[in-house]
Amino acid sequence: MTSLPTKNLTLDPENWEEFRALAHRMLDETIDSVRLLREGPAWEPPPAEIKRKILDEPMPLQGEGDQAAYEQFAREVWPYRNGNLDPRFYGWVQGTGTPLSFMADMLASAMNPHLAGCHQSPVFVEQKVIDWLREAMGFPTGSSGLLLSGATMANLTGLAVARHAQACFDVREEGLQGGHPNLVVYGSTETHMWATKAVEFLGMGRRSFRKIPVNTDFTINLNALREAIRNDREKG
C-alpha cells in the first residue's frame, strides 16, 4: 500500500510576495502592450528561429518556474499573435476584445466557477444573462439556454437539441445508424458521463455504449471486456 505524503501538497505560490510582483508585472506589461498597439504593425510574422525554437523544444521534465515561463511567453509568443487586437486588423471575423475583457477573464479564472448547479451567485448571473438574451431576441418567456465557448459550439448544441426534440423517435436512445452495423464504445461502469453524452451527440445512441463491470480495485474487468467484444463481433 502506498503511504500518503507527510507534507501537505499545494499549488499555492511558494512566495506570495514574489507572485504578487510577477502578477503586477504581467498586468502592467499587458496593459502597456494593448495601449501602444497603434505604434507598431498590426501583425508581425514570427521569425523562423522563433517558430523552430518553439516547435523543437523538448518536453521539460522539471518545472522552470513561473517567472521563466512568463518571460518566454513575453519574448516568443505575445509579439507574434495574429493581429486581431489591433484596430487596423481587417481579417476574417475575429473581434478585437476590450481591455476590460481580459480583466474579466482574470476574475472568472480566479473564481473558477462550476455552473452545473449549486446555490451560488455565478449560476444566477448566467441565468440572468440568458434571460436578457431571450428578451433581446424576442424568445418566449421561459426559454432557456447555455453560455458556450463560441458560435460553432452554440450552433452545434442548438442543432443537437432540435434533433432530439423534433425527431419522431428517441434519437438519444436509438441513435441514427439505421440498418447499418452499429459502432460500439466500451468503458467501465465507473466511466464519467462524458461517454454517454458523446455517443448521444454523435448519433450513435446510448445503446452503443457498453458498460463493463469493474474489479474490486475499480479497474475494468478485462475478461468481461473480452467477452463483450466477442459477443458484439458475433452479432455483426
C-alpha positions as CSV (number, residue, x, y, z in Angstrom):
1,M,0.0,0.0,0.0
2,T,1.3,3.5,-0.9
3,S,1.6,5.7,2.1
4,L,0.3,9.3,1.9
5,P,2.9,12.1,1.8
6,T,3.6,13.6,5.2
7,K,3.8,17.1,3.8
8,N,0.6,18.8,2.6
9,L,0.7,19.3,-1.2
10,T,-0.4,22.6,-2.6
11,L,-0.5,24.6,-5.8
12,D,-0.1,27.9,-4.0
13,P,2.9,30.0,-4.8
14,E,5.9,29.3,-2.6
15,N,6.3,33.0,-2.0
16,W,3.2,35.1,-2.2
17,E,5.0,38.4,-2.5
18,E,7.1,37.2,-5.4
19,F,4.0,36.0,-7.1
20,R,2.3,39.4,-6.4
21,A,5.2,41.2,-8.1
22,L,5.1,38.9,-11.1
23,A,1.4,39.3,-11.4
24,H,1.6,43.1,-11.3
25,R,4.4,42.9,-14.0
26,M,2.2,40.7,-16.2
27,L,-0.7,43.1,-15.8
28,D,1.3,46.2,-16.4
29,E,3.1,44.9,-19.5
30,T,-0.1,43.6,-20.9
31,I,-1.9,46.9,-20.5
32,D,1.1,48.8,-22.0
33,S,1.2,46.4,-25.0
34,V,-2.5,47.0,-25.6
35,R,-2.3,50.7,-25.1
36,L,0.6,51.0,-27.6
37,L,-0.9,48.8,-30.3
38,R,-1.2,51.6,-32.8
39,E,2.5,52.4,-32.6
40,G,3.5,49.1,-34.2
41,P,2.5,47.0,-37.1
42,A,-1.0,45.3,-37.0
43,W,0.7,42.0,-37.5
44,E,4.3,40.7,-37.2
45,P,5.1,37.2,-38.5
46,P,7.1,35.0,-36.1
47,P,10.7,34.7,-37.3
48,A,11.8,31.3,-38.5
49,E,14.1,30.9,-35.5
50,I,11.2,31.6,-33.1
51,K,9.0,29.1,-34.8
52,R,11.8,26.5,-34.8
53,K,12.6,27.2,-31.2
54,I,9.0,26.6,-30.1
55,L,8.3,23.6,-32.2
56,D,11.7,21.9,-31.4
57,E,11.6,22.5,-27.7
58,P,11.8,19.1,-25.9
59,M,9.3,18.2,-23.3
60,P,10.5,19.5,-20.0
61,L,10.9,17.0,-17.2
62,Q,11.2,19.7,-14.5
63,G,9.3,22.9,-14.0
64,E,11.2,26.1,-14.9
65,G,9.2,28.4,-12.6
66,D,6.5,31.0,-13.3
67,Q,9.0,33.8,-13.8
68,A,10.9,32.0,-16.6
69,A,7.6,30.7,-18.2
70,Y,6.3,34.3,-18.4
71,E,9.5,35.7,-19.8
72,Q,9.5,33.0,-22.5
73,F,5.8,33.9,-23.3
74,A,6.6,37.6,-23.4
75,R,9.6,37.0,-25.7
76,E,8.4,34.3,-28.1
77,V,4.6,34.3,-28.1
78,W,3.0,37.6,-27.3
79,P,4.8,39.7,-30.0
80,Y,3.7,37.3,-32.8
81,R,-0.1,37.0,-32.3
82,N,-2.4,37.1,-35.4
83,G,-3.1,40.8,-35.1
84,N,-6.8,40.9,-34.3
85,L,-6.2,43.0,-31.2
86,D,-5.2,45.9,-33.4
87,P,-7.9,48.3,-34.6
88,R,-6.4,48.1,-38.1
89,F,-7.0,44.4,-38.3
90,Y,-9.5,43.6,-41.1
91,G,-9.1,39.9,-41.5
92,W,-11.9,37.4,-41.2
93,V,-14.5,37.9,-38.4
94,Q,-12.3,37.9,-35.3
95,G,-13.2,40.5,-32.7
96,T,-10.6,42.7,-31.0
97,G,-11.9,42.3,-27.5
98,T,-11.6,45.2,-25.0
99,P,-9.1,45.9,-22.2
100,L,-11.8,45.2,-19.6
101,S,-12.4,41.8,-21.1
102,F,-9.1,40.4,-20.2
103,M,-9.6,41.7,-16.7
104,A,-13.0,40.0,-16.6
105,D,-11.3,36.7,-17.8
106,M,-8.9,37.0,-14.9
107,L,-11.7,37.4,-12.4
108,A,-13.6,34.4,-13.9
109,S,-10.4,32.3,-13.9
110,A,-9.7,33.3,-10.3
111,M,-13.2,32.3,-9.2
112,N,-13.2,29.1,-11.4
113,P,-16.9,28.6,-11.0
114,H,-18.6,25.3,-11.8
115,L,-22.0,26.2,-13.2
116,A,-23.7,22.8,-13.2
117,G,-25.9,23.7,-10.2
118,C,-25.2,24.5,-6.6
119,H,-26.6,27.5,-4.7
120,Q,-24.1,30.2,-5.9
121,S,-24.2,33.6,-7.5
122,P,-22.4,32.7,-10.7
123,V,-25.3,30.4,-11.6
124,F,-27.7,33.3,-11.1
125,V,-25.5,35.6,-13.3
126,E,-25.6,33.0,-16.2
127,Q,-29.4,32.6,-15.8
128,K,-29.8,36.4,-15.9
129,V,-27.6,36.9,-18.9
130,I,-29.5,34.2,-20.8
131,D,-32.8,35.8,-19.8
132,W,-31.6,39.2,-21.1
133,L,-30.6,37.5,-24.4
134,R,-34.0,35.8,-24.6
135,E,-35.6,39.2,-24.1
136,A,-33.4,40.9,-26.7
137,M,-34.1,38.1,-29.3
138,G,-37.8,38.1,-28.7
139,F,-37.9,34.5,-27.5
140,P,-40.9,33.3,-25.4
141,T,-40.9,33.7,-21.6
142,G,-39.4,30.7,-20.0
143,S,-36.9,29.9,-22.9
144,S,-33.7,28.5,-21.6
145,G,-30.1,28.3,-22.9
146,L,-26.4,27.9,-22.2
147,L,-23.4,30.2,-22.4
148,L,-20.9,28.4,-24.6
149,S,-17.4,29.0,-25.9
150,G,-18.3,30.4,-29.3
151,A,-20.8,30.4,-32.2
152,T,-19.8,27.0,-33.6
153,M,-20.4,25.2,-30.3
154,A,-23.6,27.2,-29.8
155,N,-24.9,26.2,-33.2
156,L,-23.9,22.6,-32.8
157,T,-25.5,22.4,-29.4
158,G,-28.7,24.1,-30.6
159,L,-28.9,21.7,-33.6
160,A,-28.5,18.7,-31.3
161,V,-31.2,20.0,-29.1
162,A,-33.5,20.5,-32.0
163,R,-32.7,17.0,-33.3
164,H,-33.6,15.4,-30.0
165,A,-36.8,17.5,-29.7
166,Q,-38.2,17.2,-33.2
167,A,-37.3,13.6,-34.2
168,C,-40.2,11.2,-34.4
169,F,-38.2,8.6,-32.4
170,D,-35.9,8.6,-29.4
171,V,-32.6,9.8,-31.0
172,R,-30.8,9.8,-27.7
173,E,-31.6,6.2,-27.1
174,E,-31.7,4.7,-30.6
175,G,-29.1,6.8,-32.4
176,L,-29.0,7.5,-36.2
177,Q,-27.2,4.4,-37.5
178,G,-30.2,2.9,-39.2
179,G,-29.8,-0.6,-40.5
180,H,-26.0,-0.4,-40.7
181,P,-23.8,-2.4,-38.3
182,N,-23.6,-0.4,-35.0
183,L,-20.4,1.3,-33.8
184,V,-19.8,0.3,-30.2
185,V,-17.9,2.1,-27.4
186,Y,-16.6,0.2,-24.4
187,G,-16.0,1.6,-20.9
188,S,-16.2,0.6,-17.3
189,T,-19.2,1.2,-15.1
190,E,-17.0,3.9,-13.5
191,T,-16.6,5.9,-16.7
192,H,-17.6,9.5,-16.4
193,M,-20.9,10.6,-18.0
194,W,-19.0,12.3,-20.9
195,A,-19.0,9.0,-22.7
196,T,-22.8,8.8,-22.6
197,K,-23.1,12.4,-23.8
198,A,-20.6,11.8,-26.6
199,V,-22.4,8.8,-28.1
200,E,-25.7,10.7,-27.9
201,F,-24.2,13.7,-29.6
202,L,-22.5,11.6,-32.3
203,G,-25.8,10.0,-33.2
204,M,-24.7,6.5,-32.0
205,G,-27.3,6.2,-29.2
206,R,-26.8,5.2,-25.6
207,R,-27.2,1.6,-26.5
208,S,-23.9,1.7,-28.3
209,F,-22.0,2.3,-25.0
210,R,-21.2,-0.9,-23.3
211,K,-20.7,-0.6,-19.6
212,I,-18.2,-3.2,-18.4
213,P,-18.0,-4.4,-14.8
214,V,-15.0,-3.5,-12.6
215,N,-12.9,-5.4,-10.2
216,T,-12.6,-4.7,-6.5
217,D,-9.9,-2.1,-7.2
218,F,-12.3,-0.4,-9.7
219,T,-10.2,-1.3,-12.8
220,I,-12.1,-2.6,-15.7
221,N,-12.7,-6.4,-15.8
222,L,-10.7,-7.5,-18.8
223,N,-12.3,-10.9,-19.0
224,A,-15.8,-9.3,-19.2
225,L,-14.5,-6.8,-21.7
226,R,-13.1,-9.6,-24.0
227,E,-16.5,-11.4,-23.7
228,A,-18.5,-8.3,-24.6
229,I,-16.3,-7.6,-27.6
230,R,-16.6,-11.3,-28.7
231,N,-20.4,-11.2,-28.4
232,D,-20.7,-7.9,-30.3
233,R,-18.5,-9.2,-33.2
234,E,-20.6,-12.3,-33.5
235,K,-23.7,-10.1,-33.8
236,G,-22.0,-8.1,-36.6
